[in-house]
Amino acid sequence: MSSASSHSTLRVARPLSPCIQVCTIEPSSSLCKGCGRTLDEIACWGSMTEAEKTPVWDRLEQEGYIDAQYAK
């Protein structure tokens, strides 16, 4: 039996990529304006392991590029 006063955070699985189809590199930071990744991160994303992607996801979440709702 579930209690209405129970507070649990529902987290959803991360998408395959943080790309949101706003692909413009900001010259001052060298980060994509849409997803917040560097050109190297974008180029290597498809061959990166989940362990290699995790710190990138964490940074993107911390910097506000993605919503904190995604599961780790």
Rosetta constraint file for C-alpha pairs under 8 A:
AtomPair CA 2 CA 6 HARMONIC 7.50 0.50
AtomPair CA 10 CA 69 HARMONIC 7.37 0.50
AtomPair CA 11 CA 69 HARMONIC 5.10 0.50
AtomPair CA 11 CA 70 HARMONIC 5.43 0.50
AtomPair CA 11 CA 71 HARMONIC 5.12 0.50
AtomPair CA 12 CA 69 HARMONIC 6.30 0.50
AtomPair CA 12 CA 70 HARMONIC 4.98 0.50
AtomPair CA 12 CA 71 HARMONIC 5.42 0.50
AtomPair CA 13 CA 70 HARMONIC 5.52 0.50
AtomPair CA 13 CA 71 HARMONIC 5.16 0.50
AtomPair CA 13 CA 72 HARMONIC 7.77 0.50
AtomPair CA 14 CA 70 HARMONIC 5.08 0.50
AtomPair CA 14 CA 71 HARMONIC 6.10 0.50
AtomPair CA 14 CA 72 HARMONIC 7.63 0.50
AtomPair CA 17 CA 45 HARMONIC 7.85 0.50
AtomPair CA 18 CA 35 HARMONIC 5.66 0.50
AtomPair CA 18 CA 57 HARMONIC 7.93 0.50
AtomPair CA 18 CA 66 HARMONIC 7.29 0.50
AtomPair CA 19 CA 23 HARMONIC 7.94 0.50
AtomPair CA 19 CA 34 HARMONIC 6.85 0.50
AtomPair CA 19 CA 35 HARMONIC 5.24 0.50
AtomPair CA 20 CA 34 HARMONIC 5.96 0.50
AtomPair CA 20 CA 35 HARMONIC 6.28 0.50
AtomPair CA 21 CA 34 HARMONIC 6.90 0.50
AtomPair CA 22 CA 32 HARMONIC 7.91 0.50
AtomPair CA 22 CA 33 HARMONIC 6.79 0.50
AtomPair CA 22 CA 34 HARMONIC 4.56 0.50
AtomPair CA 22 CA 35 HARMONIC 7.46 0.50
AtomPair CA 23 CA 32 HARMONIC 6.10 0.50
AtomPair CA 23 CA 33 HARMONIC 6.72 0.50
AtomPair CA 23 CA 34 HARMONIC 5.87 0.50
AtomPair CA 23 CA 35 HARMONIC 7.81 0.50
AtomPair CA 24 CA 32 HARMONIC 5.32 0.50
AtomPair CA 24 CA 33 HARMONIC 5.52 0.50
AtomPair CA 24 CA 34 HARMONIC 6.93 0.50
AtomPair CA 25 CA 30 HARMONIC 5.85 0.50
AtomPair CA 25 CA 31 HARMONIC 5.36 0.50
AtomPair CA 25 CA 32 HARMONIC 4.25 0.50
AtomPair CA 25 CA 33 HARMONIC 5.94 0.50
AtomPair CA 25 CA 39 HARMONIC 7.99 0.50
AtomPair CA 26 CA 30 HARMONIC 5.29 0.50
AtomPair CA 26 CA 31 HARMONIC 5.50 0.50
AtomPair CA 26 CA 32 HARMONIC 6.01 0.50
AtomPair CA 26 CA 33 HARMONIC 6.07 0.50
AtomPair CA 27 CA 31 HARMONIC 7.60 0.50
AtomPair CA 30 CA 38 HARMONIC 6.11 0.50
AtomPair CA 30 CA 39 HARMONIC 7.44 0.50
AtomPair CA 31 CA 36 HARMONIC 5.20 0.50
AtomPair CA 31 CA 37 HARMONIC 5.34 0.50
AtomPair CA 31 CA 38 HARMONIC 4.75 0.50
AtomPair CA 31 CA 39 HARMONIC 7.15 0.50
AtomPair CA 32 CA 36 HARMONIC 4.74 0.50
AtomPair CA 32 CA 37 HARMONIC 5.48 0.50
AtomPair CA 32 CA 38 HARMONIC 6.35 0.50
AtomPair CA 32 CA 39 HARMONIC 7.59 0.50
AtomPair CA 34 CA 65 HARMONIC 7.52 0.50
AtomPair CA 35 CA 60 HARMONIC 7.58 0.50
AtomPair CA 35 CA 65 HARMONIC 5.88 0.50
AtomPair CA 35 CA 66 HARMONIC 7.60 0.50
AtomPair CA 36 CA 60 HARMONIC 6.25 0.50
AtomPair CA 36 CA 65 HARMONIC 6.03 0.50
AtomPair CA 37 CA 41 HARMONIC 5.79 0.50
AtomPair CA 37 CA 42 HARMONIC 6.23 0.50
AtomPair CA 37 CA 56 HARMONIC 7.67 0.50
AtomPair CA 37 CA 60 HARMONIC 7.58 0.50
AtomPair CA 38 CA 42 HARMONIC 6.22 0.50
AtomPair CA 39 CA 43 HARMONIC 6.02 0.50
AtomPair CA 40 CA 44 HARMONIC 6.04 0.50
AtomPair CA 41 CA 45 HARMONIC 5.66 0.50
AtomPair CA 44 CA 48 HARMONIC 6.11 0.50
AtomPair CA 45 CA 53 HARMONIC 7.53 0.50
AtomPair CA 48 CA 52 HARMONIC 5.76 0.50
AtomPair CA 48 CA 53 HARMONIC 6.34 0.50
AtomPair CA 49 CA 53 HARMONIC 6.26 0.50
AtomPair CA 50 CA 54 HARMONIC 6.06 0.50
AtomPair CA 51 CA 55 HARMONIC 7.72 0.50
AtomPair CA 52 CA 56 HARMONIC 7.51 0.50
AtomPair CA 53 CA 57 HARMONIC 6.14 0.50
AtomPair CA 54 CA 58 HARMONIC 6.08 0.50
AtomPair CA 54 CA 72 HARMONIC 7.56 0.50
AtomPair CA 55 CA 59 HARMONIC 6.11 0.50
AtomPair CA 56 CA 60 HARMONIC 6.14 0.50
AtomPair CA 57 CA 61 HARMONIC 6.08 0.50
AtomPair CA 58 CA 62 HARMONIC 6.09 0.50
AtomPair CA 59 CA 63 HARMONIC 6.00 0.50
AtomPair CA 60 CA 64 HARMONIC 6.12 0.50
AtomPair CA 60 CA 65 HARMONIC 5.07 0.50
AtomPair CA 60 CA 66 HARMONIC 5.95 0.50
AtomPair CA 61 CA 65 HARMONIC 5.82 0.50
AtomPair CA 61 CA 66 HARMONIC 4.97 0.50
AtomPair CA 61 CA 67 HARMONIC 6.22 0.50
AtomPair CA 61 CA 68 HARMONIC 5.89 0.50
